[in-house]
Structure formats: C-alpha cells, structure tokens
Amino acid sequence: MPIDPGLLRAQCAKTLDRTDFTALGAKYEGKVRDCYIQGGRRVIVVTDRISAFDRVLGTIPFKGQVLNQIAAFWFEKTRAIAPNHVIAVPDPNVTIGRECRGLPLEFVVRGYLTGVTDTSIWTAYARGDRVYCGHRLPERLRKHERLPRPLLTPTTKAEHGAHDELISRDAAIEQGLASAELYERAETMVLRLFAEGQQWAEKQGLILVDTKYELGLDPAGVLTVIDEIHTPDSSRYWYLDTYERAMADGADPKAMDKEFVRRWYAEQGYKGEGTAPPLTDAVRCEAAQRYIETYERITGLAFVPDTEPPLQRIRRNLGLS
C-alpha cells in the first residue's frame, strides 16, 4: 500500500548518509554501502545514498532499508541455486556476511535492448554497433525489445569515483581477471540466477530487465554471491502489464527502479559528466515510493518503515551502544 507522503517528506531530512562504526573493523566505503571487515566477516551497512552514472547523487528516504530487505529476500530464495555470503540480518539496514575475495568483474546480465547511459546496450546498438561485449546482435531490433537470449556483459570494477569499463569474456580472460574455467562457472551461475529472478518477477507482475551480480571466493574457494542481488539498485524492473502497450506506442516502459532517477537526470541534460543538478525532494520522494513498491511487489509483504534515528538503532542492534 502507498506510504504516507508526509512521512516521506519528513524522512528527507533524516536519511542515512554515512556511518562511522570504528569498532566493527576496517571500513570500506562504496557508493551505497559502508562495509566493515574484521575476523573473517563483513558487516554491510546499506545507506540511503543513491548512485547513478558511477556517482553518488544524494539520498532517498528509506532506500537502505528497502535494498537490504529485498537482498535478504532474494538471497534466501536463491540459496539452492547459488551459495551466498549471508550470516545474519540484524537490522533493517545491515547484513553480516562471510568475508570473500571478490572477483574483479561485475557480472551484468541483460535481457532487453534498453538503457540511457553512454555505455548501455541500447546506446551502442543505436549508434550502429552490432557486437557488444563480444556478443553479436541481430539487425532490426527495437528499443526495449527482448533480446533473443539473456547476455552476460561484464564490466571491470573501477576504483571509487572512476567509471566501470565494458569488457568481453575473451578480454577478461586475456587480462587475467578470471580464468576460462572460473568465468564459465560464474556465467552458468549468474544466468541461472537471472532465469530464477525473471520467473519470480513475472509471477509478481514485473519484468526483470537486467541486473548485475558481484561474486567472490569464500575461504574454502567456493564461488559465492556477495553484496546484493536483484535489488532496484542492481536491477531494472518494468511493469509487466504495461510493457506491450509501451512497445506499441513507441514509449518507454514504466519502470520501478532507479532508472526513474537516471531518466530525470537525462532530462536535465546530465549523463555523468560535470556537476550534477541536486535532487529535488519531490524526485527523492517519488523514487522512494518506487523503491517501496518494488519491495512490496517482489516480496508480497507490506513495507514497514523504521523511523527511529538509524545510527542510534544500528548501534543498539549491533551491540555497539
């Protein structure tokens, strides 16, 4: 059910922007997650920061709670398909996982010819490219059309503040980012996860359009899913019941993920270069509604926001107070 707009507006001033829990171990700050590493485990605090175009652009009310709980749902649901790092979820914004050695690739799986960034598969296709990350694409495809089969189109993992780079399977192996055997195991794993995600999303009235997976090797060398899975940050979702009409009208399918924010920036003429326009509270609240609706659609549960000051609550739930 829709969340109270007044609650969202009030929460705009109380979002979780950053953390500093030195007792948890060495800190690594990603675009959205603050990670603390100590004693073979990783404490992941999912903030309300939003990133697009490889940049942090502001915060969205309750976003961290939504992302963390959607990831927990999917990790549990796909446990039989792929091992994952989760040990516990002690707080709406926190996951504790086994520390793994992350692979230096992001495993992006695409099911549709879409996207608005300069590196998207649609942008490449529209300028005439017919080979994308080593995959040959057929002629006469339309924007937002389903691809003949899902494609793994990996990227390198850039340093904080830099841009990820598209790469092909052969180039990744040649550059030593993964062995051929490890790459093939990873490809099999992520394509199975994507198929499971698409099937469940369809049952919930959604289309899982594309997503990215991060993988690592646990202390025993087992290939393991880490970070997040099938969240609105790592994935693009469309409404199933409006897709065919949008295609017939030549319109963009109605989205339920942070593509809304990307498109808003694109309308302002911003695609990742220079100074980003500040997010308005109206855009922040609309994005929050979409994140929350995605949670409810995917899980079938009502989202119950925790409005307690997040730093105070996290300290208590992690035994730091």
C-alpha positions as CSV (number, residue, x, y, z in Angstrom):
1,M,0.0,0.0,0.0
2,P,1.3,3.6,-0.7
3,I,3.3,5.1,2.1
4,D,2.2,8.4,3.7
5,P,3.7,11.2,1.5
6,G,4.1,13.3,4.6
7,L,6.3,10.6,6.2
8,L,8.5,10.5,3.2
9,R,8.9,14.3,3.1
10,A,9.8,14.3,6.8
11,Q,12.3,11.5,6.2
12,C,14.1,13.5,3.6
13,A,15.8,15.4,6.4
14,K,16.7,12.2,8.3
15,T,18.2,9.9,5.8
16,L,21.3,7.7,6.5
17,D,24.0,9.3,4.5
18,R,27.2,7.9,6.2
19,T,28.4,5.9,9.1
20,D,31.5,5.6,11.3
21,F,31.5,2.4,13.4
22,T,35.2,2.0,14.0
23,A,34.6,-0.8,16.5
24,L,33.4,-3.0,13.6
25,G,36.8,-3.1,11.9
26,A,38.4,-1.7,8.8
27,K,36.0,0.4,6.8
28,Y,35.5,0.3,3.0
29,E,33.0,2.9,1.7
30,G,31.3,2.1,-1.5
31,K,28.8,4.2,-3.5
32,V,25.9,3.0,-1.3
33,R,27.3,0.5,1.2
34,D,29.6,1.1,4.1
35,C,31.5,-2.1,4.8
36,Y,33.4,-3.1,7.9
37,I,35.8,-6.0,7.8
38,Q,37.0,-7.9,10.8
39,G,37.7,-11.5,11.8
40,G,36.5,-13.2,8.6
41,R,33.2,-11.4,8.4
42,R,31.9,-8.3,6.7
43,V,29.3,-6.0,8.2
44,I,27.4,-4.2,5.4
45,V,25.5,-1.1,6.3
46,V,23.2,-0.1,3.4
47,T,22.9,3.7,3.5
48,D,20.2,5.8,1.8
49,R,22.8,7.1,-0.8
50,I,21.8,6.8,-4.4
51,S,24.3,6.4,-7.2
52,A,23.9,6.7,-11.0
53,F,26.4,7.3,-13.8
54,D,29.0,5.9,-11.3
55,R,28.5,8.8,-9.0
56,V,26.7,9.4,-5.6
57,L,24.0,11.9,-6.3
58,G,22.2,12.3,-2.9
59,T,19.9,10.2,-0.6
60,I,16.5,8.7,-0.9
61,P,14.2,8.2,2.2
62,F,14.2,4.5,3.4
63,K,16.2,3.4,0.5
64,G,18.7,1.5,2.6
65,Q,16.0,-0.4,4.4
66,V,14.3,-1.4,1.2
67,L,17.6,-2.5,-0.5
68,N,18.8,-4.5,2.4
69,Q,15.5,-6.3,2.9
70,I,15.0,-7.1,-0.8
71,A,18.5,-8.5,-0.9
72,A,17.8,-10.6,2.1
73,F,14.6,-11.9,0.4
74,W,16.5,-12.9,-2.8
75,F,19.5,-14.4,-1.0
76,E,17.2,-16.7,0.9
77,K,15.1,-17.5,-2.2
78,T,18.1,-18.4,-4.4
79,R,20.1,-20.2,-1.8
80,A,19.6,-23.6,-3.5
81,I,20.8,-22.1,-6.8
82,A,24.0,-20.4,-5.6
83,P,25.9,-20.1,-2.3
84,N,25.8,-16.6,-0.8
85,H,27.6,-14.8,1.9
86,V,24.8,-14.0,4.4
87,I,25.3,-14.9,8.0
88,A,22.6,-12.7,9.6
89,V,20.4,-9.6,9.0
90,P,20.4,-8.0,12.5
91,D,18.9,-4.6,11.4
92,P,16.8,-3.2,8.6
93,N,19.9,-1.6,7.1
94,V,22.5,-4.2,8.0
95,T,23.7,-7.6,6.7
96,I,26.5,-9.6,8.2
97,G,28.3,-11.8,5.7
98,R,31.3,-14.1,5.4
99,E,34.3,-12.2,4.0
100,C,35.1,-13.4,0.5
101,R,37.7,-12.5,-2.1
102,G,35.7,-10.5,-4.6
103,L,36.3,-11.2,-8.3
104,P,37.5,-8.1,-10.2
105,L,34.4,-8.1,-12.5
106,E,30.8,-7.1,-12.2
107,F,28.6,-9.7,-13.9
108,V,25.9,-7.8,-15.8
109,V,23.1,-9.8,-17.3
110,R,20.8,-8.1,-19.8
111,G,17.5,-9.5,-21.1
112,Y,16.4,-6.4,-23.1
113,L,17.8,-3.9,-25.5
114,T,17.5,-0.8,-23.3
115,G,19.3,1.8,-21.2
116,V,20.1,5.5,-21.2
117,T,23.7,5.7,-20.2
118,D,26.6,6.1,-22.7
119,T,27.6,2.5,-22.1
120,S,24.2,0.9,-22.3
121,I,23.5,-1.8,-24.8
122,W,20.8,0.4,-26.5
123,T,23.1,3.3,-26.9
124,A,25.7,1.1,-28.6
125,Y,23.1,-0.5,-30.8
126,A,21.5,2.8,-31.8
127,R,24.9,4.1,-33.0
128,G,25.3,1.1,-35.2
129,D,27.3,-1.3,-33.1
130,R,26.4,-4.9,-33.7
131,V,28.9,-6.5,-31.3
132,Y,28.5,-5.7,-27.6
133,C,30.9,-7.2,-25.1
134,G,31.7,-9.9,-27.6
135,H,28.1,-10.8,-28.4
136,R,26.8,-10.4,-31.9
137,L,23.4,-8.7,-32.1
138,P,20.9,-9.2,-34.8
139,E,19.6,-6.4,-37.1
140,R,16.3,-4.6,-36.8
141,L,15.8,-4.8,-33.1
142,R,13.7,-2.1,-31.5
143,K,14.5,-0.1,-28.3
144,H,13.3,-2.0,-25.2
145,E,12.8,-5.2,-27.2
146,R,13.6,-8.6,-25.5
147,L,16.9,-10.0,-26.6
148,P,16.9,-13.4,-28.3
149,R,18.6,-14.7,-25.1
150,P,20.0,-13.1,-21.9
151,L,23.6,-11.9,-22.4
152,L,26.4,-11.7,-19.8
153,T,28.1,-8.4,-20.5
154,P,30.7,-7.9,-17.7
155,T,32.4,-4.7,-16.7
156,T,35.6,-4.1,-14.9
157,K,35.4,-2.8,-11.3
158,A,36.7,0.7,-11.2
159,E,38.2,2.4,-8.2
160,H,35.9,4.6,-6.2
161,G,35.0,7.7,-8.3
162,A,36.1,6.2,-11.6
163,H,33.9,4.6,-14.3
164,D,33.5,0.8,-14.8
165,E,34.5,-0.3,-18.3
166,L,32.7,-2.8,-20.5
167,I,34.7,-5.9,-21.3
168,S,34.2,-9.2,-23.2
169,R,34.7,-12.7,-22.0
170,D,37.8,-13.1,-24.0
171,A,39.3,-9.8,-22.9
172,A,38.6,-10.6,-19.2
173,I,40.4,-13.9,-19.5
174,E,43.3,-12.4,-21.5
175,Q,43.8,-9.7,-18.9
176,G,43.8,-12.2,-16.1
177,L,40.6,-11.0,-14.4
178,A,39.3,-14.6,-14.4
179,S,40.4,-17.9,-15.7
180,A,38.4,-19.5,-18.5
181,E,37.1,-22.2,-16.1
182,L,36.1,-19.7,-13.4
183,Y,34.5,-17.4,-15.9
184,E,32.4,-20.3,-17.3
185,R,31.3,-21.3,-13.8
186,A,30.4,-17.7,-13.0
187,E,28.5,-17.3,-16.3
188,T,26.5,-20.5,-15.6
189,M,25.7,-19.3,-12.0
190,V,24.5,-15.8,-12.9
191,L,22.4,-17.0,-15.9
192,R,20.6,-19.4,-13.6
193,L,20.1,-16.7,-11.0
194,F,18.7,-14.4,-13.7
195,A,16.3,-17.0,-15.0
196,E,15.0,-17.6,-11.5
197,G,14.7,-13.8,-11.0
198,Q,12.8,-13.4,-14.2
199,Q,10.4,-16.2,-13.5
200,W,9.6,-14.9,-10.0
201,A,9.3,-11.3,-11.1
202,E,6.8,-12.4,-13.8
203,K,4.6,-14.1,-11.2
204,Q,4.6,-10.8,-9.3
205,G,3.6,-8.8,-12.3
206,L,7.1,-7.5,-13.1
207,I,9.8,-7.9,-15.7
208,L,13.4,-8.3,-14.5
209,V,15.0,-6.5,-17.4
210,D,18.7,-6.6,-16.4
211,T,20.8,-6.9,-13.3
212,K,24.4,-7.1,-12.0
213,Y,25.9,-9.7,-9.7
214,E,29.0,-9.5,-7.7
215,L,30.8,-12.8,-7.0
216,G,33.7,-13.8,-4.8
217,L,35.5,-16.9,-3.5
218,D,34.9,-17.8,0.1
219,P,37.7,-19.0,2.4
220,A,37.2,-22.6,1.0
221,G,37.4,-21.4,-2.6
222,V,33.6,-21.7,-3.2
223,L,32.2,-19.3,-5.8
224,T,29.7,-17.2,-3.8
225,V,27.2,-14.4,-4.5
226,I,28.1,-11.3,-2.4
227,D,27.0,-7.7,-1.9
228,E,23.3,-7.6,-3.2
229,I,21.0,-9.4,-5.5
230,H,18.0,-8.4,-7.7
231,T,17.5,-5.1,-5.8
232,P,16.2,-1.9,-7.5
233,D,19.8,-0.6,-7.4
234,S,21.4,-3.5,-9.1
235,S,18.5,-4.3,-11.4
236,R,16.0,-2.8,-13.8
237,Y,12.3,-3.7,-13.3
238,W,9.4,-2.9,-15.6
239,Y,5.6,-3.4,-15.0
240,L,4.6,-6.5,-17.0
241,D,1.0,-5.3,-17.7
242,T,2.1,-2.1,-19.4
243,Y,5.1,-3.4,-21.5
244,E,3.2,-4.4,-24.7
245,R,1.3,-1.1,-24.8
246,A,4.5,0.9,-24.3
247,M,6.2,-1.0,-27.2
248,A,3.2,-0.5,-29.4
249,D,3.2,3.3,-28.7
250,G,7.0,3.6,-29.0
251,A,7.1,4.7,-25.4
252,D,9.5,3.9,-22.5
253,P,8.1,1.0,-20.4
254,K,7.0,2.1,-16.9
255,A,9.9,1.4,-14.5
256,M,10.0,0.6,-10.8
257,D,13.7,1.1,-10.1
258,K,16.3,3.9,-10.1
259,E,16.0,4.2,-13.9
260,F,13.5,6.9,-12.9
261,V,16.3,8.9,-11.4
262,R,18.6,8.3,-14.4
263,R,15.9,9.5,-16.7
264,W,15.2,12.6,-14.6
265,Y,18.9,13.4,-14.8
266,A,18.9,12.8,-18.6
267,E,16.0,15.2,-18.9
268,Q,18.1,17.8,-17.1
269,G,20.9,17.2,-19.7
270,Y,23.1,15.4,-17.2
271,K,24.7,12.0,-18.1
272,G,27.5,11.7,-15.7
273,E,29.9,14.5,-16.7
274,G,30.4,17.7,-14.8
275,T,28.4,18.9,-11.8
276,A,25.2,17.0,-11.2
277,P,22.0,19.0,-10.5
278,P,20.8,18.5,-7.0
279,L,17.9,16.1,-6.5
280,T,14.7,17.8,-5.5
281,D,12.7,16.5,-2.6
282,A,9.8,15.7,-5.0
283,V,12.1,13.4,-7.0
284,R,13.5,11.9,-3.9
285,C,10.0,11.1,-2.6
286,E,8.9,9.7,-5.9
287,A,12.0,7.5,-6.1
288,A,11.3,6.3,-2.5
289,Q,7.7,5.3,-3.5
290,R,9.1,3.3,-6.4
291,Y,11.6,1.5,-4.2
292,I,9.0,0.7,-1.6
293,E,6.5,-0.5,-4.2
294,T,9.3,-2.8,-5.7
295,Y,9.8,-4.3,-2.3
296,E,6.1,-5.0,-1.8
297,R,5.7,-6.3,-5.3
298,I,8.6,-8.7,-5.1
299,T,8.1,-10.0,-1.6
300,G,4.3,-9.8,-1.3
301,L,4.8,-8.1,2.1
302,A,3.9,-4.6,3.2
303,F,6.9,-2.4,3.8
304,V,7.1,-1.3,7.5
305,P,9.4,1.7,7.7
306,D,11.6,2.1,10.8
307,T,11.6,5.8,11.7
308,E,14.0,5.5,14.7
309,P,17.2,7.5,14.1
310,P,19.2,5.0,12.1
311,L,22.6,5.4,13.7
312,Q,21.2,5.0,17.1
313,R,19.2,1.9,16.1
314,I,22.1,0.3,14.3
315,R,24.4,0.8,17.2
316,R,21.9,-0.9,19.5
317,N,21.2,-3.8,17.2
318,L,24.9,-4.5,16.7
319,G,25.7,-4.2,20.4
320,L,27.8,-1.1,20.0
321,S,25.9,1.2,22.4
